Amino acid sequence: MVRKIVILVFACCVCLGFGNSSPAKELGVVVYQDNPGQHIPTIELVEQWAAEKGVEVNITIAGHANRRTIITTALEGGTGPDIIMLADYEPHLYAEGLLDLSDLAKHIGEENGGWYPIAEQIGNVRGIWKALPIYIYMHLMMYRRDVLQSVGAEVPDTWGDFRTVLQKIKGADLKIQPFGVSYGRSFDGQQFLISRILSGGGKVLSEDGKRVVFDSPETVAALQYVVDLYRDGLVDPTVLGWDDGTNNQAMLSGRIAFTFNGFSVKMQAEKDFPDLNPNLGVTVYPKGEVTRVCFPFTLSYAIRKDSQNVDLAKDLLLYLFKKENYEKVLNYTRGATGVSLQGFASLPMWQEDPDWKANLDAIPYAQLFAPPSAATAEVYNGYVIVDMIADVLVRDLSPEQAVKKATQRMEEIYFGKGKE
Protein backbone atom coordinates (compact mmCIF):
# COMPACT_ATOMS: atom_id res chain seq x y z
CA MET A 1 0.00 0.00 0.00
CA VAL A 2 1.43 3.33 -1.03
CA ARG A 3 1.14 6.02 1.61
CA LYS A 4 0.31 9.53 0.57
CA ILE A 5 1.23 12.78 2.31
CA VAL A 6 0.02 16.18 1.16
CA ILE A 7 1.85 19.23 2.48
CA LEU A 8 0.72 22.81 2.80
CA VAL A 9 3.74 25.12 2.66
CA PHE A 10 4.12 28.90 2.78
CA ALA A 11 6.83 30.28 0.54
CA CYS A 12 8.93 30.59 3.64
CA CYS A 13 9.36 26.86 4.03
CA VAL A 14 12.64 25.46 2.99
CA CYS A 15 12.42 21.97 1.72
CA LEU A 16 10.64 18.67 1.84
CA GLY A 17 11.86 15.16 2.43
CA PHE A 18 10.81 11.79 3.72
CA GLY A 19 12.47 9.68 6.36
CA ASN A 20 12.99 5.96 6.55
CA SER A 21 9.31 5.12 6.11
CA SER A 22 8.20 3.66 2.78
CA PRO A 23 8.30 6.54 0.31
CA ALA A 24 5.04 7.98 -0.96
CA LYS A 25 4.60 7.89 -4.72
CA GLU A 26 2.52 11.01 -5.00
CA LEU A 27 2.95 14.29 -3.13
CA GLY A 28 0.85 17.44 -3.31
CA VAL A 29 2.55 20.62 -2.16
CA VAL A 30 0.89 24.01 -1.77
CA VAL A 31 3.49 26.79 -1.74
CA TYR A 32 2.56 30.24 -0.53
CA GLN A 33 4.24 33.00 -2.50
CA ASP A 34 5.51 35.76 -0.21
CA ASN A 35 7.50 38.95 -0.69
CA PRO A 36 10.89 37.60 0.43
CA GLY A 37 10.66 34.96 -2.30
CA GLN A 38 10.89 31.85 -0.13
CA HIS A 39 8.91 29.96 -2.75
CA ILE A 40 11.90 29.97 -5.12
CA PRO A 41 14.33 27.95 -2.96
CA THR A 42 11.39 25.98 -1.59
CA ILE A 43 10.39 24.73 -5.04
CA GLU A 44 14.01 23.94 -5.85
CA LEU A 45 14.37 21.88 -2.69
CA VAL A 46 11.05 20.12 -3.19
CA GLU A 47 12.04 19.10 -6.71
CA GLN A 48 15.48 18.04 -5.54
CA TRP A 49 13.96 15.92 -2.80
CA ALA A 50 11.44 14.41 -5.22
CA ALA A 51 14.19 13.38 -7.61
CA GLU A 52 16.15 11.74 -4.79
CA LYS A 53 13.12 9.89 -3.41
CA GLY A 54 11.49 8.98 -6.69
CA VAL A 55 8.29 10.72 -5.66
CA GLU A 56 5.96 12.62 -8.00
CA VAL A 57 5.26 16.11 -6.68
CA ASN A 58 2.36 18.36 -7.61
CA ILE A 59 3.17 21.92 -6.56
CA THR A 60 0.38 24.47 -6.24
CA ILE A 61 1.14 28.15 -5.66
CA ALA A 62 -1.44 29.47 -3.19
CA GLY A 63 -2.37 32.94 -1.97
CA HIS A 64 -3.47 34.28 1.39
CA ALA A 65 -7.11 34.28 0.31
CA ASN A 66 -7.39 30.49 0.15
CA ARG A 67 -4.88 29.47 2.81
CA ARG A 68 -7.40 29.44 5.67
CA THR A 69 -9.87 27.45 3.56
CA ILE A 70 -7.27 24.75 2.95
CA ILE A 71 -6.43 24.59 6.67
CA THR A 72 -10.00 24.39 7.93
CA THR A 73 -10.98 21.84 5.29
CA ALA A 74 -8.05 19.65 6.29
CA LEU A 75 -8.69 19.91 10.03
CA GLU A 76 -12.47 19.68 9.96
CA GLY A 77 -12.84 17.19 7.12
CA GLY A 78 -9.83 15.03 7.92
CA THR A 79 -8.58 15.15 4.34
CA GLY A 80 -5.95 17.13 2.48
CA PRO A 81 -2.63 18.30 3.88
CA ASP A 82 -0.97 16.29 6.64
CA ILE A 83 1.46 19.12 7.34
CA ILE A 84 -0.01 22.61 7.45
CA MET A 85 1.41 26.11 7.86
CA LEU A 86 -0.27 28.31 10.45
CA ALA A 87 0.03 32.06 10.98
CA ASP A 88 0.20 34.01 14.24
CA TYR A 89 -2.19 32.67 16.91
CA GLU A 90 -3.58 29.85 14.75
CA PRO A 91 -1.72 27.03 16.59
CA HIS A 92 -3.88 27.93 19.60
CA LEU A 93 -7.00 28.43 17.50
CA TYR A 94 -6.73 24.97 15.92
CA ALA A 95 -4.94 23.18 18.78
CA GLU A 96 -7.52 20.41 19.21
CA GLY A 97 -6.89 19.17 15.69
CA LEU A 98 -3.10 19.28 15.88
CA LEU A 99 -0.57 16.60 16.81
CA ASP A 100 1.73 16.89 19.82
CA LEU A 101 5.14 17.93 18.45
CA SER A 102 6.93 18.37 21.77
CA ASP A 103 9.53 15.74 20.90
CA LEU A 104 10.43 17.55 17.69
CA ALA A 105 10.44 20.95 19.37
CA LYS A 106 12.87 19.72 22.00
CA HIS A 107 15.22 18.19 19.44
CA ILE A 108 15.16 21.15 17.05
CA GLY A 109 15.68 23.62 19.88
CA GLU A 110 18.65 21.72 21.26
CA GLU A 111 20.22 21.46 17.81
CA ASN A 112 19.86 25.17 17.00
CA GLY A 113 20.64 27.22 20.08
CA GLY A 114 17.14 27.22 21.56
CA TRP A 115 13.87 28.82 20.49
CA TYR A 116 13.29 32.54 20.80
CA PRO A 117 10.75 33.18 23.59
CA ILE A 118 8.19 34.49 21.10
CA ALA A 119 8.40 31.19 19.18
CA GLU A 120 7.66 29.22 22.32
CA GLN A 121 4.67 31.45 23.08
CA ILE A 122 3.26 30.75 19.65
CA GLY A 123 3.99 27.04 19.35
CA ASN A 124 3.47 25.82 22.92
CA VAL A 125 -0.22 25.42 23.76
CA ARG A 126 -0.83 24.79 27.47
CA GLY A 127 2.47 22.96 27.86
CA ILE A 128 2.28 21.00 24.60
CA TRP A 129 4.01 22.02 21.37
CA LYS A 130 1.27 21.96 18.75
CA ALA A 131 3.27 23.78 16.08
CA LEU A 132 6.87 24.59 15.21
CA PRO A 133 7.38 28.29 14.42
CA ILE A 134 9.81 28.64 11.56
CA TYR A 135 9.81 32.33 10.59
CA ILE A 136 9.18 35.50 12.59
CA TYR A 137 8.54 38.48 10.36
CA MET A 138 9.13 41.61 12.38
CA HIS A 139 7.33 44.92 12.04
CA LEU A 140 9.97 47.64 11.64
CA MET A 141 10.40 51.39 11.37
CA MET A 142 11.21 52.71 7.89
CA TYR A 143 12.68 56.19 7.51
CA ARG A 144 14.25 58.55 4.96
CA ARG A 145 17.91 59.19 5.76
CA ASP A 146 18.08 62.22 3.48
CA VAL A 147 15.04 63.82 5.12
CA LEU A 148 16.52 63.38 8.58
CA GLN A 149 19.76 64.90 7.37
CA SER A 150 17.86 67.87 5.91
CA VAL A 151 16.32 68.71 9.28
CA GLY A 152 19.42 67.85 11.32
CA ALA A 153 17.78 64.97 13.16
CA GLU A 154 18.95 61.55 14.31
CA VAL A 155 16.97 58.35 13.93
CA PRO A 156 14.40 58.53 16.76
CA ASP A 157 15.03 56.05 19.55
CA THR A 158 11.96 56.76 21.70
CA TRP A 159 8.35 57.65 20.96
CA GLY A 160 9.07 61.10 22.34
CA ASP A 161 11.95 61.47 19.88
CA PHE A 162 9.69 60.19 17.10
CA ARG A 163 7.14 62.95 17.60
CA THR A 164 9.87 65.58 17.83
CA VAL A 165 11.41 64.48 14.53
CA LEU A 166 8.01 64.51 12.82
CA GLN A 167 7.49 68.07 14.02
CA LYS A 168 10.86 69.09 12.58
CA ILE A 169 9.96 67.58 9.21
CA LYS A 170 6.60 69.35 9.17
CA GLY A 171 8.20 72.66 10.10
CA ALA A 172 10.85 72.38 7.39
CA ASP A 173 8.28 72.49 4.57
CA LEU A 174 10.03 69.75 2.57
CA LYS A 175 6.96 68.89 0.53
CA ILE A 176 6.75 65.48 2.18
CA GLN A 177 4.34 64.18 4.81
CA PRO A 178 6.22 63.35 8.03
CA PHE A 179 4.52 60.00 8.66
CA GLY A 180 2.01 57.59 7.22
CA VAL A 181 0.57 54.22 8.21
CA SER A 182 -2.95 52.85 8.01
CA TYR A 183 -5.19 54.20 10.77
CA GLY A 184 -7.95 51.77 9.81
CA ARG A 185 -8.52 48.01 9.74
CA SER A 186 -5.18 46.63 8.62
CA PHE A 187 -2.33 44.54 9.95
CA ASP A 188 0.12 47.45 9.73
CA GLY A 189 -2.15 49.84 11.62
CA GLN A 190 -2.92 47.29 14.30
CA GLN A 191 0.71 46.27 14.77
CA PHE A 192 1.67 49.95 15.05
CA LEU A 193 -0.96 50.73 17.70
CA ILE A 194 -0.37 47.52 19.68
CA SER A 195 3.37 48.20 19.81
CA ARG A 196 2.74 51.74 21.04
CA ILE A 197 0.34 50.54 23.74
CA LEU A 198 2.56 47.74 25.03
CA SER A 199 5.69 49.89 25.03
CA GLY A 200 3.93 52.34 27.33
CA GLY A 201 2.89 49.68 29.81
CA GLY A 202 -0.62 48.95 28.56
CA LYS A 203 -1.90 45.37 28.88
CA VAL A 204 -4.90 43.36 27.75
CA LEU A 205 -5.07 40.73 30.50
CA SER A 206 -3.99 40.57 34.13
CA GLU A 207 -0.98 38.47 35.07
CA ASP A 208 -3.21 35.54 36.04
CA GLY A 209 -5.22 35.89 32.82
CA LYS A 210 -8.51 36.15 34.70
CA ARG A 211 -9.33 39.82 34.07
CA VAL A 212 -9.26 42.26 31.17
CA VAL A 213 -7.13 45.21 32.30
CA PHE A 214 -7.02 47.06 28.99
CA ASP A 215 -8.87 50.08 30.36
CA SER A 216 -5.90 51.81 31.98
CA PRO A 217 -4.20 55.23 31.93
CA GLU A 218 -1.35 53.66 29.94
CA THR A 219 -3.66 52.46 27.16
CA VAL A 220 -5.49 55.79 27.03
CA ALA A 221 -2.18 57.69 26.85
CA ALA A 222 -0.94 55.53 23.97
CA LEU A 223 -4.17 56.00 22.02
CA GLN A 224 -4.07 59.74 22.71
CA TYR A 225 -0.50 59.83 21.36
CA VAL A 226 -1.53 58.20 18.09
CA VAL A 227 -4.60 60.39 17.71
CA ASP A 228 -2.60 63.55 18.42
CA LEU A 229 -0.13 62.72 15.65
CA TYR A 230 -3.05 62.86 13.26
CA ARG A 231 -4.74 65.92 14.69
CA ASP A 232 -1.46 67.83 14.78
CA GLY A 233 -0.86 67.26 11.08
CA LEU A 234 2.10 64.94 11.53
CA VAL A 235 0.41 62.09 9.64
CA ASP A 236 -0.76 61.98 6.05
CA PRO A 237 -4.38 63.19 6.26
CA THR A 238 -5.73 60.27 4.21
CA VAL A 239 -4.51 57.44 6.50
CA LEU A 240 -7.99 56.58 7.76
CA GLY A 241 -8.65 55.11 4.32
CA TRP A 242 -5.32 53.33 3.86
CA ASP A 243 -4.90 49.57 3.69
CA ASP A 244 -1.81 47.43 4.19
CA GLY A 245 -0.40 48.34 0.78
CA THR A 246 -0.92 52.10 0.83
CA ASN A 247 1.97 52.94 3.14
CA ASN A 248 4.29 50.85 0.94
CA GLN A 249 3.26 52.89 -2.07
CA ALA A 250 3.50 56.17 -0.17
CA MET A 251 7.01 55.43 1.08
CA LEU A 252 8.31 54.29 -2.30
CA SER A 253 6.77 57.26 -4.11
CA GLY A 254 8.40 59.76 -1.74
CA ARG A 255 5.13 60.88 -0.20
CA ILE A 256 6.06 60.12 3.44
CA ALA A 257 9.26 60.19 5.49
CA PHE A 258 8.36 57.50 8.05
CA THR A 259 6.24 54.39 8.19
CA PHE A 260 5.98 51.09 10.06
CA ASN A 261 5.89 47.97 7.96
CA GLY A 262 7.30 44.56 7.29
CA PHE A 263 10.50 44.45 5.27
CA SER A 264 8.74 44.41 1.90
CA VAL A 265 9.21 48.17 1.46
CA LYS A 266 13.00 47.94 1.65
CA MET A 267 13.06 44.87 -0.57
CA GLN A 268 11.08 46.59 -3.28
CA ALA A 269 13.19 49.74 -2.97
CA GLU A 270 16.37 47.74 -3.51
CA LYS A 271 14.88 46.04 -6.54
CA ASP A 272 12.90 48.79 -8.27
CA PHE A 273 13.92 52.16 -6.79
CA PRO A 274 17.71 52.46 -7.02
CA ASP A 275 17.69 56.21 -6.39
CA LEU A 276 15.55 55.92 -3.27
CA ASN A 277 17.06 52.75 -1.81
CA PRO A 278 20.27 54.24 -0.28
CA ASN A 279 18.14 56.81 1.56
CA LEU A 280 15.66 54.27 2.90
CA GLY A 281 16.74 53.14 6.37
CA VAL A 282 15.26 50.39 8.51
CA THR A 283 15.45 49.89 12.26
CA VAL A 284 13.57 48.62 15.30
CA TYR A 285 10.52 50.37 16.76
CA PRO A 286 11.00 53.32 19.13
CA LYS A 287 11.16 52.65 22.85
CA GLY A 288 8.18 53.59 25.01
CA GLU A 289 7.87 54.69 28.60
CA VAL A 290 8.36 51.11 29.82
CA THR A 291 9.97 49.03 27.08
CA ARG A 292 10.53 48.59 23.35
CA VAL A 293 8.06 46.40 21.46
CA CYS A 294 8.00 45.21 17.86
CA PHE A 295 4.84 43.24 17.14
CA PRO A 296 5.57 40.11 15.04
CA PHE A 297 3.95 38.02 12.33
CA THR A 298 4.78 34.33 12.72
CA LEU A 299 4.52 31.23 10.56
CA SER A 300 4.50 27.73 12.04
CA TYR A 301 4.40 24.14 10.84
CA ALA A 302 1.89 21.69 12.34
CA ILE A 303 0.65 18.17 11.67
CA ARG A 304 -2.99 17.07 11.62
CA LYS A 305 -3.72 14.88 14.63
CA ASP A 306 -5.66 12.44 12.42
CA SER A 307 -2.88 12.14 9.87
CA GLN A 308 -2.20 8.59 8.70
CA ASN A 309 1.42 9.51 8.01
CA VAL A 310 2.60 10.78 11.40
CA ASP A 311 6.06 9.19 11.41
CA LEU A 312 6.67 10.32 7.86
CA ALA A 313 5.43 13.84 8.56
CA LYS A 314 7.55 14.18 11.70
CA ASP A 315 10.65 13.11 9.84
CA LEU A 316 9.85 15.61 7.13
CA LEU A 317 9.61 18.45 9.65
CA LEU A 318 13.02 17.55 11.03
CA TYR A 319 14.30 17.86 7.48
CA LEU A 320 12.67 21.26 7.04
CA PHE A 321 14.51 22.54 10.11
CA LYS A 322 17.81 20.90 9.13
CA LYS A 323 20.53 23.52 9.44
CA GLU A 324 21.71 23.61 5.83
CA ASN A 325 18.15 23.66 4.48
CA TYR A 326 17.00 26.39 6.83
CA GLU A 327 20.08 28.44 5.97
CA LYS A 328 19.48 28.04 2.24
CA VAL A 329 16.18 29.90 2.43
CA LEU A 330 17.54 32.34 4.99
CA ASN A 331 20.49 33.22 2.78
CA TYR A 332 18.30 33.50 -0.29
CA THR A 333 16.01 36.00 1.44
CA ARG A 334 18.95 37.66 3.27
CA GLY A 335 17.10 37.20 6.52
CA ALA A 336 13.93 39.02 5.51
CA THR A 337 11.91 36.11 6.91
CA GLY A 338 13.39 36.48 10.37
CA VAL A 339 14.28 33.39 12.41
CA SER A 340 12.70 31.44 15.26
CA LEU A 341 15.86 29.77 16.59
CA GLN A 342 18.65 31.63 18.35
CA GLY A 343 21.43 29.58 16.81
CA PHE A 344 20.90 31.29 13.46
CA ALA A 345 21.62 34.74 14.93
CA SER A 346 25.37 34.23 14.48
CA LEU A 347 25.37 33.75 10.72
CA PRO A 348 27.81 36.05 8.83
CA MET A 349 24.99 37.26 6.57
CA TRP A 350 23.60 39.46 9.34
CA GLN A 351 26.73 41.64 9.29
CA GLU A 352 26.49 42.55 5.61
CA ASP A 353 23.87 45.31 5.80
CA PRO A 354 22.48 47.04 8.94
CA ASP A 355 19.13 47.65 7.27
CA TRP A 356 18.63 43.95 6.59
CA LYS A 357 19.99 43.08 10.04
CA ALA A 358 17.03 44.94 11.52
CA ASN A 359 15.03 41.76 10.84
CA LEU A 360 17.20 40.03 13.44
CA ASP A 361 17.68 42.98 15.82
CA ALA A 362 13.93 43.31 16.34
CA ILE A 363 13.23 39.70 17.35
CA PRO A 364 14.26 40.10 21.03
CA TYR A 365 11.65 42.86 21.26
CA ALA A 366 8.86 40.69 19.84
CA GLN A 367 5.93 40.63 22.23
CA LEU A 368 2.33 39.49 22.02
CA PHE A 369 -0.48 41.62 23.43
CA ALA A 370 -1.93 38.65 25.34
CA PRO A 371 -1.20 34.95 25.81
CA PRO A 372 -2.12 33.07 22.63
CA SER A 373 -5.59 31.52 22.67
CA ALA A 374 -8.65 31.26 20.47
CA ALA A 375 -10.01 34.38 22.21
CA THR A 376 -6.80 36.32 21.61
CA ALA A 377 -6.97 35.35 17.96
CA GLU A 378 -10.54 36.69 17.81
CA VAL A 379 -9.50 40.00 19.36
CA TYR A 380 -6.69 40.35 16.85
CA ASN A 381 -8.53 39.14 13.74
CA GLY A 382 -11.54 41.27 14.69
CA TYR A 383 -9.44 44.48 14.78
CA VAL A 384 -10.77 45.29 18.24
CA ILE A 385 -7.70 47.34 19.13
CA VAL A 386 -7.12 49.35 15.97
CA ASP A 387 -10.84 50.18 15.72
CA MET A 388 -10.26 52.54 18.65
CA ILE A 389 -8.61 55.03 16.30
CA ALA A 390 -11.73 55.33 14.14
CA ASP A 391 -13.87 55.50 17.27
CA VAL A 392 -12.03 58.69 18.20
CA LEU A 393 -11.35 60.30 14.84
CA VAL A 394 -14.52 59.26 12.98
CA ARG A 395 -17.13 58.48 15.64
CA ASP A 396 -16.13 61.32 17.97
CA LEU A 397 -15.57 59.21 21.06
CA SER A 398 -12.97 60.39 23.53
CA PRO A 399 -9.88 58.17 23.93
CA GLU A 400 -11.25 57.13 27.32
CA GLN A 401 -14.57 56.11 25.77
CA ALA A 402 -12.88 54.27 22.93
CA VAL A 403 -10.73 52.28 25.34
CA LYS A 404 -13.78 51.40 27.45
CA LYS A 405 -15.62 50.23 24.34
CA ALA A 406 -12.70 48.02 23.29
CA THR A 407 -12.40 46.69 26.83
CA GLN A 408 -16.06 45.69 26.88
CA ARG A 409 -15.64 43.85 23.59
CA MET A 410 -12.59 42.03 24.97
CA GLU A 411 -14.55 41.00 28.07
CA GLU A 412 -17.23 39.51 25.81
CA ILE A 413 -14.64 37.59 23.81
CA TYR A 414 -12.52 36.34 26.71
CA PHE A 415 -15.14 35.75 29.40
CA GLY A 416 -18.58 36.07 27.79
CA LYS A 417 -19.43 39.14 29.84
CA GLY A 418 -22.19 41.25 28.39
CA LYS A 419 -23.53 38.44 26.18
CA GLU A 420 -27.18 37.35 26.39
Number of C-alpha atoms within 10 A of each C-alpha: 5 8 14 17 22 21 22 27 29 28 24 30 29 28 26 26 22 22 16 8 12 11 17 20 15 16 18 17 22 22 25 23 18 17 17 21 17 24 23 19 22 25 20 14 21 20 20 15 17 19 12 10 15 13 17 14 18 13 17 13 14 19 15 11 8 10 20 15 10 17 22 14 13 21 22 11 9 15 15 20 25 26 27 24 28 26 18 21 26 22 30 25 18 19 23 14 20 22 19 20 20 17 11 18 23 13 12 20 17 13 14 17 13 19 22 19 15 19 25 18 20 26 32 22 20 12 10 15 25 29 31 28 30 25 24 28 24 29 28 25 22 25 23 22 20 15 20 19 11 12 16 11 16 12 18 20 15 17 20 14 16 18 19 14 22 24 16 17 24 20 12 13 10 12 11 15 22 28 29 26 29 26 27 21 22 19 19 25 27 24 25 26 22 25 28 30 27 25 27 21 17 23 21 23 18 12 12 6 12 10 14 18 17 23 20 16 14 19 26 20 18 25 25 16 19 18 19 15 17 19 12 10 15 21 26 20 13 12 18 18 11 18 18 16 14 15 26 24 13 20 25 20 12 13 17 24 24 27 25 26 24 24 26 14 23 25 17 16 20 15 9 12 14 11 10 18 19 14 15 22 19 27 22 24 28 22 22 20 16 11 15 24 29 28 28 23 20 24 26 27 24 28 26 28 19 15 22 13 19 17 13 22 25 20 17 19 23 18 19 21 23 16 15 12 19 19 18 17 26 25 17 15 20 19 25 29 29 29 26 28 23 17 17 21 18 9 12 9 15 20 11 10 10 14 19 23 21 24 26 25 19 23 26 14 21 22 20 22 18 17 19 21 20 18 20 22 20 16 18 20 15 12 18 18 27 25 20 27 26 17 18 19 17 10 11 12 16 16 22 18 16 23 26 17 18 21 20 17 19 25 20 15 18 19 14 12 12 10 9 4
